Amino acid sequence: MARHPEPEIVVRSQADGTITHLRNWLDCIRSRKAPTAPLRVGVEAARAAHIANQSLLAGSRVRWNAGANGVERT
């Protein structure tokens, strides 16, 4: 299996943000206030992970086609 380079880490986390993220989400449900991270940011982060997974599965580069709202091979 091919080795992939380690990702470059620009900012190191001090802790796992899962608990903090979940706490913020629950607080927003209770208070009806906006979350710390806007929905659009979450969608774009999930999309980036989805594109990376598709590239790994395809074994080649892929790109996001916004017009077709999907991933395509390059």
C-alpha positions as CSV (number, residue, x, y, z in Angstrom):
1,M,0.0,0.0,0.0
2,A,1.3,3.4,-0.9
3,R,2.4,5.7,1.9
4,H,0.8,9.1,2.0
5,P,2.7,12.2,3.4
6,E,1.7,13.3,6.8
7,P,-0.6,16.4,6.8
8,E,1.0,19.7,7.6
9,I,-0.4,21.0,10.9
10,V,-0.6,24.7,11.1
11,V,-2.2,25.0,14.6
12,R,-1.9,22.2,17.2
13,S,-5.0,21.6,19.3
14,Q,-4.6,21.8,23.0
15,A,-7.4,19.2,23.5
16,D,-10.1,17.3,21.7
17,G,-12.7,19.9,20.6
18,T,-15.5,17.3,20.5
19,I,-16.8,18.0,24.0
20,T,-16.6,21.8,23.6
21,H,-18.3,21.6,20.2
22,L,-21.1,19.4,21.6
23,R,-21.6,21.7,24.6
24,N,-21.9,24.7,22.3
25,W,-24.4,22.9,20.1
26,L,-26.6,21.9,23.1
27,D,-26.4,25.4,24.5
28,C,-27.6,26.8,21.1
29,I,-30.5,24.4,21.1
30,R,-31.5,25.6,24.6
31,S,-30.9,29.3,24.0
32,R,-31.8,29.5,20.3
33,K,-28.6,31.5,19.8
34,A,-26.3,31.0,16.8
35,P,-23.5,28.4,17.2
36,T,-19.8,29.3,17.4
37,A,-19.2,27.8,14.0
38,P,-21.7,28.8,11.3
39,L,-23.5,26.0,9.4
40,R,-21.7,26.9,6.2
41,V,-18.3,26.3,7.8
42,G,-19.5,22.8,8.9
43,V,-20.8,22.0,5.4
44,E,-17.6,23.1,3.8
45,A,-15.4,21.1,6.2
46,A,-17.5,17.9,5.7
47,R,-17.3,18.5,1.9
48,A,-13.5,18.7,2.1
49,A,-13.3,15.4,4.0
50,H,-15.7,13.8,1.5
51,I,-13.6,15.0,-1.5
52,A,-10.4,13.6,0.2
53,N,-12.1,10.2,0.9
54,Q,-13.3,10.0,-2.7
55,S,-9.8,10.7,-3.9
56,L,-8.3,8.0,-1.7
57,L,-11.0,5.5,-2.9
58,A,-10.4,6.4,-6.6
59,G,-6.6,6.3,-6.2
60,S,-6.4,9.5,-8.1
61,R,-7.1,13.2,-8.0
62,V,-10.7,14.4,-7.9
63,R,-12.2,17.8,-7.9
64,W,-15.4,19.4,-6.7
65,N,-17.9,20.3,-9.4
66,A,-20.1,23.0,-7.9
67,G,-22.4,23.1,-10.9
68,A,-23.2,19.4,-10.6
69,N,-22.9,19.5,-6.8
70,G,-20.6,16.4,-6.8
71,V,-17.1,15.0,-7.1
72,E,-15.6,14.1,-10.4
73,R,-12.3,12.5,-11.5
74,T,-9.7,14.8,-13.1
